[in-house]
């Protein structure tokens, strides 16, 4: 948390020195490479990629006019994405432990006991069969036999703060290019993601990660 806050302050200072405004679309080692946000009608959902990882983060219940839920899921995604330092790290090493307090959110989040597969600890899978069994068929787009790649691993955890439930999945793809291809094209041809109206996040600054509602 301290390091992330420090980054935000330092980023603003650095940008001001180059006559650029804080909150603009700048490149940062802490931010995502690409991201988008959408609302399913019952929850905000963020997809993001960083290096070889695809992140799926959903908060519910959260309607389209729930700005707190929207801000929280963006904060969570930024927190997890910022952990990426190497494209070879196991996905589970990027998943926050619980209880945890992401960034400026003062709420303590614990493991959601209503999610039996992740109630005790982060769930992981490293092959199509175990991933498909773990997430009840939602692994199909990551192991599409018509594509030139297969996901290398999955880490899944579900948290709650008493008001919201937050579902976090971290998928490790074979390479950053594969993650980008999956994000920009392949994922959006699958029913898991193509029925959401997405808004592209234009910058990776933690203070202004997506266009205003």
C-alpha positions in Angstrom: 0.0 0.0 0.0 2.7 2.4 1.0 4.7 1.7 -2.1 1.7 2.2 -4.4 0.9 5.6 -2.7 4.5 6.6 -3.2 4.3 5.6 -6.8 1.2 7.8 -7.4 3.0 10.9 -5.8 6.2 10.2 -7.6 4.4 9.7 -10.9 2.7 13.1 -10.6 6.0 14.8 -9.8 7.7 13.2 -12.7 5.0 14.1 -15.1 4.9 17.7 -14.0 8.6 18.0 -14.7 7.9 17.0 -18.3 4.9 19.4 -18.7 2.4 16.5 -18.7 -0.7 16.4 -16.5 -1.1 13.7 -13.8 -3.9 11.4 -14.9 -3.0 11.4 -18.6 -2.3 8.2 -20.6 1.2 7.5 -19.7 3.3 4.4 -19.7 4.1 2.9 -16.3 5.6 -0.3 -15.0 2.9 -0.3 -12.3 -0.1 0.0 -14.7 -1.8 -2.4 -16.9 -0.9 -2.7 -20.6 -4.6 -2.6 -21.6 -7.8 -2.7 -19.6 -11.6 -2.3 -20.0 -14.6 -2.1 -17.7 -18.2 -3.1 -18.1 -21.4 -3.7 -16.1 -23.4 -6.9 -16.5 -26.4 -5.3 -14.8 -25.6 -6.9 -11.5 -21.9 -6.2 -11.2 -18.8 -4.3 -12.5 -16.3 -6.4 -14.4 -12.8 -5.4 -15.3 -10.5 -7.2 -17.8 -6.9 -6.2 -18.0 -3.6 -7.6 -19.3 -0.1 -7.0 -18.0 2.9 -8.8 -19.5 1.7 -12.5 -20.0 -1.2 -12.3 -17.6 -4.9 -11.8 -18.2 -6.9 -10.5 -15.2 -10.6 -10.9 -14.7 -12.0 -9.0 -11.7 -15.7 -8.8 -11.0 -17.5 -7.1 -8.1 -21.2 -7.8 -7.2 -23.8 -6.8 -6.4 -23.1 -3.6 -8.2 -25.5 -1.8 -10.6 -24.4 0.7 -13.2 -25.1 3.6 -10.9 -23.0 2.2 -8.1 -19.9 4.4 -8.2 -18.4 2.8 -5.1 -18.5 -0.7 -6.6 -17.0 0.7 -9.8 -14.2 2.5 -8.0 -13.5 -0.5 -5.8 -13.1 -3.1 -8.6 -10.7 -0.7 -10.5 -8.7 -0.2 -7.3 -8.5 -4.0 -6.8 -7.4 -4.6 -10.4 -4.7 -2.0 -10.1 -3.5 -3.5 -6.9 -3.1 -7.0 -8.4 -1.7 -5.8 -11.7 1.0 -3.9 -9.9 2.4 -7.1 -8.4 3.6 -8.3 -11.9 7.3 -8.1 -12.0 8.1 -11.1 -14.2 6.1 -13.0 -16.9 7.2 -16.3 -15.4 5.8 -15.8 -11.9 3.1 -18.3 -10.9 -0.4 -16.7 -11.0 -1.1 -17.5 -7.4 1.8 -15.3 -6.3 -0.1 -12.3 -7.7 -3.2 -13.0 -5.6 -3.6 -10.9 -2.4 -3.8 -12.8 0.8 -6.7 -12.2 3.2 -7.5 -10.3 5.2 -6.4 -7.5 3.0 -7.0 -3.8 2.5 -6.5 -2.8 -1.2 -4.9 0.6 -1.7 -7.1 3.4 -0.3 -10.1 1.2 0.4 -10.4 1.2 4.2 -12.5 -2.0 4.2 -11.0 -5.3 5.3 -11.6 -8.0 2.8 -11.7 -11.7 3.9 -12.1 -14.9 1.9 -15.7 -15.4 0.9 -17.0 -18.5 2.7 -19.9 -18.7 0.2 -17.4 -19.8 -2.4 -16.4 -23.3 -1.3 -13.6 -23.8 -3.9 -11.7 -20.8 -2.6 -12.9 -20.4 1.0 -9.8 -21.9 2.5 -7.1 -20.7 0.1 -6.5 -19.6 -3.5 -7.5 -22.3 -6.0 -5.1 -23.1 -8.8 -5.1 -25.1 -12.1 -2.4 -25.8 -14.6 -4.2 -27.8 -17.3 -7.4 -27.6 -19.3 -9.2 -30.3 -17.3 -8.5 -29.0 -13.9 -9.1 -25.4 -14.9 -12.5 -26.3 -16.5 -13.6 -28.3 -13.4 -12.5 -25.4 -11.2 -14.4 -22.6 -12.9 -17.3 -24.7 -14.1 -16.7 -24.5 -17.9 -15.5 -20.9 -18.0 -12.0 -22.0 -18.9 -13.0 -22.9 -22.5 -11.8 -19.7 -24.2 -8.3 -20.0 -22.6 -7.9 -23.5 -24.1 -9.5 -23.1 -27.5 -8.1 -25.9 -29.6 -8.3 -23.7 -32.7 -5.8 -21.2 -31.3 -2.0 -21.4 -31.3 -1.7 -21.1 -27.5 -3.0 -22.7 -24.3 -3.1 -21.0 -20.9 -0.2 -22.0 -18.6 -2.1 -21.6 -15.3 -5.0 -20.1 -13.4 -5.3 -18.7 -9.9 -8.7 -17.9 -8.5 -9.9 -16.3 -5.3 -13.2 -14.8 -4.0 -13.3 -12.1 -1.3 -16.0 -10.3 0.6 -16.1 -7.2 2.8 -19.6 -7.8 4.0 -21.2 -5.7 1.3 -19.6 -6.9 -1.9 -18.2 -10.1 -3.2 -15.1 -9.8 -5.4 -14.2 -12.6 -7.8 -10.5 -12.5 -9.0 -9.0 -14.7 -11.7 -5.4 -14.5 -12.9 -4.6 -16.4 -16.1 -1.0 -16.9 -17.2 -0.7 -17.0 -21.0 2.4 -18.4 -22.8 3.6 -14.9 -23.7 2.8 -11.2 -23.6 1.8 -11.4 -27.2 -0.6 -14.3 -26.6 -2.2 -12.3 -23.7 -2.6 -9.4 -26.0 -4.2 -11.4 -28.8 -6.5 -13.1 -26.3 -7.5 -9.8 -24.8 -8.0 -7.8 -28.0 -9.7 -10.4 -30.2 -10.2 -14.0 -29.0 -11.8 -13.3 -25.6 -14.4 -11.0 -27.2 -15.6 -13.8 -29.5 -16.5 -15.9 -26.5 -19.9 -15.7 -24.8 -18.1 -15.3 -21.4 -17.1 -11.7 -22.4 -18.8 -10.7 -25.6 -22.2 -9.9 -24.0 -20.8 -7.1 -21.9 -20.7 -3.5 -23.1 -17.1 -2.5 -22.4 -15.4 0.9 -21.9 -11.7 1.0 -22.7 -9.5 2.4 -20.1 -7.3 5.0 -21.8 -4.6 5.3 -19.2 -2.8 3.2 -16.6 -2.5 5.9 -13.9 -3.9 4.5 -10.7 -5.4 7.9 -9.9 -7.4 8.0 -13.2 -7.6 4.4 -14.5 -10.7 4.7 -16.6 -12.8 7.4 -18.2 -15.3 9.0 -15.8 -18.8 7.4 -15.6 
